[in-house]
């Protein structure tokens, strides 16, 4: 079977959504021919394909040997050009940015990773109904989409966390970690909130926490915002690491004791669900490495922690600091939540990932 994957975010973005697409593509490539659609203007030279491939391999920390990158007009082509291109494939997997088109592939799967709230006009309803399968990255996204688009979501396919790649760290250090791209738009990771909380934590506990530090990791999509964060962090034990290789990121997960997440702070998730975390794969990765997650009580974060870890969800910065101080000062409680976190990540294992994937591709 010839399978085409298309995401309008590839090759410009390197985040959890892109990792999810490539994890699916590489798994499908074990049984089928897999192609990744790249806008034709990115592949004007022979070296361009190699460059794109190498950047994603470095980001993912695995090879894409069984995957072909091909020039595509799906981003800019006419209706007829899109029909002509997709007709060549048995299966099309499209990670939508909120737009739709009609595909001539034999089977079509629409992946929705953003909880859009826009109402669809008649034309878009017709286009949407031509997609035989619709899946989301979380129950949170599913609930929003089914309500706003008045359509049935067939599958919730959580992103993969490789428990073989990310093993629990044995030599934990006094690190609070956050992982996320630096940008202001949509579901900003709110590193400004995280830095401010950490400064308050240090100011309130200078003696007890003198050897603790905050580490922020992420790619830069908004340099001005990053500059603001750097300025805000001055004078405090805060490190900012840009463009880490995957291996280096995993090492940091394994060293850190606590993981913080603040996406959606001061956002009403019922009104603007797109501005909270749609899922939050970095939280699960941190948990898999033995971090205790202390994360905001919104969006996909609630789904990740579930009832087992709901005591670690925070609504206000004061809540976050109170929970964090409790974890720092009470080793017995810390060990309890660490063990529960490690158990919880099995819900997002390779086995669970494959089960839903092959149901969609049967």
N, C-alpha and C positions, 0 to 999 in steps of 0.2 A: 504494500500500500504506500502510495506517495502522499506524504503529509507536509503541509505548508503551515508554518507559524508566522504570524504577523502581529507586531506590536508597534504602534506609532511612536513609542518611547525608545525603541531601539533603532540606531545605535547611540543616541545622545545621553541616555540615562543609565545609571549603575546603582540601583537600589533593590529593595526587597522584592518589588514587583518583577524586575528583570531577572533576578535570581530564580523566582518561581517559574517563569516562562522557560528558562534554560534547564531547570531541573526536570520539568515535564518533557521538554524536547529531547534531552539526553536519554531519558528513560524510554520514551517511545522509539528512539533510534536503535534500541536493542532488538527491535522486531521489525521495524519499517524504515523506509527511506525518508529522511527528514531534511527539510529545507527551511532556512530562515530568510524571510523577505527583508531586504534592505533597500531603502529608496535609491533609485537609479543614480541620483546626483552624488551619492556617497561612494560609488564604485566606478569612478571615471578612469582610474588607473588600476593596473593589476595588483599593485602593492596595497591598495586600499582594503581589499578583502582580508589580507594577511594582518594588517594593522588592527582592524576591527576585531578579528578573531583573537589576536594576542591580548588585546585590552580586556576582553571578556574572560579569557582564560585566566588572566592574572586576577581579575575581580572574583571569579568563582573558585579559583584554586583547583581546577580540574580541566582536562583537555576536552576539546570539542571535535575530536577526530572523525566521528561518524555523522557530522552535521555539515551541510553545505550552505553557504551564504550566497544568495542569488539576488540579482538586480530586479527590482520590483517597481510597478507603477501604482500599487494599491493606495499610496498616500495622496497622489496627485492625479491619477488617471480618470478618464471618463467612465461612465457606466459600462459602455461596451468594452473598453480596454480592461476593466476589472473582471468582467464576465469572461473575456478571452483568456486572461491570465489564470484565473481560478479554475477554469474548466480542465486544465491540465492535471489537476490534483484530485485524489480520492477523498481527502480530508483537509479541511481548513480550520485552524485554531486561531481565533482573533481576540487579542486583548484590547478591548475597546477603550477609547478615550471619551466615550459618550456619543460617538457618531456610528452610523451603520451604513452598510452597502449590501447589495444583493450579490451573492456568490454563486458561481456555477459548479463549485466542487460537489462531489456526490454527497458528502456529509459535512455539516458546518456546526462548529462549536464556538459560542460566544462566551468569552471570559470577562467577567465584570469585577474589577478590583477597587472601584471607587463607588461609594454609596450616593449615586446621583439622585437629586430630588426634582429635576426638571420633568415637566409633563410632556408627553410625546404628541406631536401632531399626527395627522392621519397618515402622511407619507412615511414617517418614521415607524409608526405602528405596523404598517405593511412590511417594511424592511425587517423589523425586529422579528416578525412572525415567520420569516423565511429561514431563521436559524433553528435547526432542529433541537439543539442542545444549548442550554444556558447554565453557566456555573459561576459561583462567586468564591472569593477567597476566605469568606467568614460568614457566620450566621448573622452578624451585625449588618454586613453589606446586603445579604440576602433579604433580610426583613425590610430594609429601606427600599431596595429595588422592587420587590414584589408590590409594595404599596404605591410607590411613585410611578412606576411604569405599568402597573396592572398586568404583570406577566408572571408566569410560574418559573421559578428557578429549580432546575432538575437536580443539581448537585452543589454541595459545599465542598470545595477542594482546598483544604488548608495547605499553606506552604510547607515545604519539607524542612525538617531539621535532622541532619545526619548525625546520629548518636555515635557513629564510628569516627566521624571527623572531629566532633567537639566532645572531648572527654572532660569529666570534672577535674578541676585543678587541685593538686595536693598541697601546693605552697601558696596559700592565700596571703595577700598583702592588704594593707589598710587603704583600699581604693574603692571609691564610688565611681561607677562607670556609666557613661551614656553613649549610645551609638546612633547616629542619624545625620542625614545630609543637612548642610547649612543653607536654609532658604526661608523666606518669609511667607510665600504664597500658600494658599490652600492649607494642608495639614502640616504647618510648620512644626518642627520638632521642639520649638520653644527652649532652645539652649539658654536664652536670656533668663527664663524662669529658673532653670536648673542652676545656673551660676549664682543667681541671687539667693536661692535657697541654701546653697552650699556656703556662701559667705555668711549668712545668718547662723548656720549651724556652727561654723568655726567661731564666730564672734561670741556666741552663747556658751561655747565649751572650749575655750582656748587651751586650757591645760590638758583636759582629757583627750582632745582630738588633735594635739599638736603634730602627730605623725600621720594624720590622714590627708589624702589628696583626692581631688576630683579629676577625672580624665574624660575629655570629650573627643570622640572619634567621628569623622565623617568626611564626605566629599563636599566640595564647595560649589554651590550653584548660585550663590549671591555673595560676592566678595564684600560688599558694603556691610551686609549683615554680620559676616564673620569678623570684620574689623570692629564692629560694635561689641561683639562678644569678647574679643581680645582686650579691648579697653575696659570692659566691665570686670574682667577677671584679674586685672592688674593688682598685685600686692597680696594675692592669695595663692595657696598651693593648688593651682589649677593648670593642667596640661592640656593642650589642644593638638591633636594629631590628625594630619590631613593625608588622605590618599594612602592609607596603610594597605599593604598586601594582606591577602586573606589569612595567611599564616600568622602574621603579626597581630591581626585582630583576634584570632582565636587564643593566642597567648595572653592577650589582655583580658579576655573573658575569663580565662583560667586563673589569672592573678587576682582579679577583682572580688571583693566580698559582697558588694551591694550593687544593684542595678537600678537606676532611676529613669523614669520616662514621664514626660509632661505634655505630650501632644494633645491639644484640645483644651488647655487651661483657659478658663473664662469663656468657653464656647458652649452654647446650648446645643447638645447633640441632636435634639429633636428638630431644631430649626436648621442647623448647619452640620449635618452628619459628615459631610465631606471634609470638614475642618478638624475632625478628631481622627485618631488612629484607626485606619480601616481594618487592620489586623495587628501587626506588630511583631514581625519575625525576630527582630533583634532581642526582644524580651525573652522569647523562647530559647534563643541561642545562648543568652546569658544564663538562663536557668539550667540548660544542659551542661554548662561549664561549672555549675555549683554556686552561681550567684543567687542571692536572695533578692527577688524583684519587688521593689517598692514603687508602684506605678499608679498613674492617674486612673480614677474610677470612671472611665469613659471608653466608648467604642469597643474595638476588638480586644483591648487589654482586659476587660472584664471576662471575656470569653476564654482568654488564655489562662488566667488565674483560676477561674471557676470557683465553686464553693469551698474547695480545699484551702485556697489561699486568699479568700476575700478580705481577711483582716489586714492584708498588705496593700489594699487599694486606698488611695487618698483622694480627698475632695478639695482640701485647702493646703497651701504650703505648710501651715502649722501641723496638719495631720501628717504630712510627709516627714517632717522633722521629728515629730514625736515617735513615729514608728521606727525611723532610722536610729534614733538614740536608744530605743529599746533593743533593737537588733545588735547595736554596737556594745551595749553594756551588759547584755544577758546572753552569754554564750550558749546556755541550754536552749533558750528560745531560738536563737540563730540556727543552731544545729537542727532543731525540729523543722523549721521552715525550709532550710536547705534540703533536707531529706525529702520533704513533701514536694518541693520544686522539682527535684530530680525525678521523682516518681511521675509527676504531672506531665513531663515532656514526652512520655511514651505515647500520649494521645496524638502527638504530631510526628510519629516515627515514620521510617521508610515503609514499613509494612502497611500502616494506615494510609499513607500517601499513595502507594501502589494500588491498593484495593479500590480506591475511588477512581484513580486514573484509568485503570484498565476496564472499569465499568463504562467509562465515557468513551473509550476507544474500541470497544468490542464490535 
